[in-house]
Amino acid sequence: MCPSMTCLLQDQHEQWKRRPEKVSRSVKVFRCQLPRFNPYYSSEPPRYDGSDKPSGAAAALCDWCVTWKGDKVCSSCRRARYCSEKHQAVHWRSGHKTDCSQMSISSQSSESSLSKSRTSSADIQKVASNSLWPEYEIIIEDECAFDAELSEDNDYGNSLVSRDPMDESFKSLLDRFEGDDDKKSWASFQERIAKAPEQVLRYCRNARAKPLWPMSSGRSSNADIPKCSHCGGLLRFEFQILPQLLYYFGVKNDIDSLDWASIVVYSCEDSCEASLGYKEEFAWVQLSSQSAAVL
């Protein structure tokens, strides 16, 4: 995803084109699905009883983005790996040109030492690019657990927002928004999210699941969702990315800063297995102000 709001507005223009001959989106989602039996992970779920075996060696990743498989090696030092010639060229200009000579000297050691060095380097591999967002661990929690916690509190059983006395006016606030569908949807969205305000992603693979739309306008319809580009099957809602994620990424709250109401991801209903390692799925972006999306 491009971090520019200008590109996101252009993306809005593209996503409203149904079945374009040439898709040009700045927001893209890829699915990487390993078979149950693979050289990286156990075919059985972890037991957490001390008997779990460590995972095998991970695939070597690109030294620039640490995202894609690094199947191309620097011809000089034979240590740096890249997913594409473009990332290799960018890394060379950003400092690898200087580091490469030093790495070449160290690579003249024995093959066994080199192999050990590569293993250690993979364990602590860092992102060379300074244009990528930081990486975090996502903790998964069931929303039903928050509903149970609220119902156990007699003073709070019928409220989903907070214990602040001002929340008694929430119903009247919704009544005032009755004539504005977007504002009313946003108030309902905030009420639901307030149960777990730090959430950044909502996931549900149930076939009947639907996104929690923050706005009334700018929602996708069945006609807007394409078929799977690999097997031709249906795409179903799988998860949505909330705007709270921008806070953790350190995005500034300026007029021209990146912003969205929700990014809704639809993936293949059958989780089809094609020959490609990465399969592109479909993302629908809803902006907080749909009028801003008009170019």
N, C-alpha and C positions, 0 to 999 in steps of 0.2 A: 504494500500500500504506500503510495506516495504521501509524504507528510505535508504536502502543499494543499491549502484549501482551494486554490484555483483549480488544481487537478481534480479535487473531489466534486467541485461544481460542474466541471466538464464531464465527470463520470455520471453525474445525474442526467445530463443531456443524453448520454449514450445508453443508459439503462432503460430509459423510457422508449427507446427504439425497439420495438418487438421484432425479434428474429432478424437482426441486421446481417447483411452479407459478410461484413468484416467487423468483428467485435473489437472495440478499443476501450477497455476499462482500466482504470487506475487501481481499483480495488479487486484483488483476485484472491481466491481461496483454493488451496490444493490439499488433496487427501493422499496420505501415504499409508497404505494398509499392508502390513506384513501378514503372510499366512501363519497359521497356528504353529507350524513347525518351521523354524527359521534359525539361522546360526547366531542370533543375537539375544533372544529371550527364551525362557523356558516355556514349554507348551502347556504347563500346568500353572494355575494361579498360586501366588505365594502363600505359605502357611503361617509365617510369622512366629515360628516356634524354634528358631535357631537352626533348622535343617535346610533352609533355602540356600541354594548354590548361587554364587555371584554370576552375573550375566557375562557372556563372552565379550570379546573385544568389539567395540563399536566400529561402524564404518568411518573411514577417514573423511573429514569434512573440509570444505573450502576454508583456507586460512583468512580470507577476506570477510566473508559473510557468516561463516560457521553455521550455515543453513542447509546448503546443498552438498551432495557427495563430491568430494575432491578427487576426481579421477584423472586430473591433469597435474603433472609434477614440474616444478621449476627445473629447467635444463641445466642450470648452473649449480645450485646447491643441492638439488635432489631432495630437499626437505620440505619446502613449501608446496602446498597442494591447492588446486583451484577447481572450481566448477565450470569456469568458462575463461576464454582468452581475455574477455573484457575485465573480469575481476583480477586477473593476473596483471594486466596492464595498469590498472588503478593502484593495486598494491605496490607495484614497482615504483611508480611515481611518488607514492606517499611515504616511502621509507625502506621498502624491501631492497632497493638498489644498494643501499649502504649495508644493510644487515646480511645481504646475500653472500658477500665476500667472506665475512666472518663465519657464516654457517658452512661455507665451502671448505674452510680450513678444518673445522671440527668434523666434517664428514669424511675426512681422510683416515679416521680411526678404523679399527677393525669392524667387520660386518656385525659381530655380536654386540659390540658397544653401540653401534649405530641403531641396531634393532631395538635395544633397550632404551636409547634416547628417544626414538620415535614413539615408543609406548608411553614414556613419561610425558612427552610433549602433548600427546592426545588427551591425557588425563587432565591437563591444565590449560587446554587450548582456549585462547581468548580471541575475541572479535577484533580484527584489525580495523574494520570500517568504523568511522565515527558518525555515520549517518543512520545507524540502526537504533531502534528503541531498546531499552534495557530488558533483560530477561528475568522473569519472576516465576516462583512456584505458585500454582493455583491450588487452593484447598477446596475440595468438593464437599458441599453440605446440602442436605435435602431440605427443601423449603418447608416440608411438612413438620420438621422438627421445630421450626420457629412458630408455626401455628399452634403446636402443642404447648410450647412455653407460654404463649399469650393466653391460651384458654385456661391455664392453671392459675392465673392471676385474676382474682375476682374484680379487683379495681381496674383491670386493664383488659378484661375479656372481650369487650366489644370494640376495642380500638386497635388500629394497626399502625399508628403513627408514633406517638410518644406520650409521656405522662404529663407533658406541659399543659397547664390550664388553657392555654390558647387553642388547643386542639379541639375543644368543645365547639368551636366555630367552624370546624371543617365542613360539616354538612351545609351550613349556610354559604360557605365559600363555593361549594359545588353548585348550589342553587343560583348563585350570581353568575357562574360560568355557563349556565344552561343555554344561553344564546350563542356561545362560542364553543364549537365542538372540539377544536384543538386545545383550548385551555382546560376544558373539562376532562379530556383524555389525559392531559399532562398531570392534572391534579390526581386522577385515579392511579396513574402510573407511579407518581411520587408516594402515594399512600401504600401501594403494594411493595415498592422498593424499600420503603422505610423500615420494613421488618428486618432487613439485612443491608444497611446502607453502603457497606463496603463491597458489595458484589459487583463484579465486572463482566460476568458472563452467565447467561441462563441457558441450560442444556436440557433437552428432553427428546428422546428418540421415539416416543409413542406416536403411532400413526395419526392420532387425533389431536396431537399437541399443536398449539398455535403460538405465534410470537406475542409478547406483551408489548403492544404498540404504544409508544409515548404520545404520538400525535394521531389525530383522526385523518388528516390529509397525508398523502404520500405513501399510503400503504400499497403493498403489492396485491394483485388479484391473481386468480388461477391462470388467467391468460398471460400474465407477465412472467410466469415461471416456465422456463424452457424444459425440454426433455434432457435426459442424461446424454451427454455428447459421446459417450463410449458405448453404451448398450441400448440407448433409445428409450429407457424406462423412465418412470416418474421420479421427480425430485421431491423430497419431503423436507419440512422444516426440521432442523437438527439443533441449532443453537443461535443465540444472538449476542452481540457484543454491545455492552452498555457504554454510555458516554463517561461514566466514572473512570474508565480505563485511562482516559486522557490525563487525569490528575496524576496517576502513578507514572505516566510517561513524561511528566513535567512540561506538558504543553501549556503555554501561556494563555491567559484569558483576554486576548486582544481581539479587536474587531475582525482582523484577517487571519486569526489563528484557526487551526484545524478543529472542526467541531462536527458532531453528528448527534442525532436523536437515538438511532439504533442501526446496527449493521446486522441484518438477518441472513443466515447462511442456510441454503437448501442443498442437500446432498442426495446421492442416488439411493432410492428406497431399497434396492437389492444389494447395496455395497458391492457392485460388480467388480470383478477382478480382470482388468485389462492387462496388456503387455507393458504398459507404462508404469514406472515406479511412482510417479506423482500424477494424480488425476485432478484436473481442474473442476471445481464445483461452482455453484452460482451464489453470488452475494447480492442482496438488495439493500441499498443505503437509503435511510430515511433521515432527512435533515430536520433540524429544529424549526427552520423557517423555509417552507417550500417556495415562498416567493423569491428567495435568494437563489433558487436553483434555476430560474429562468434566465437563459443566456441571450 
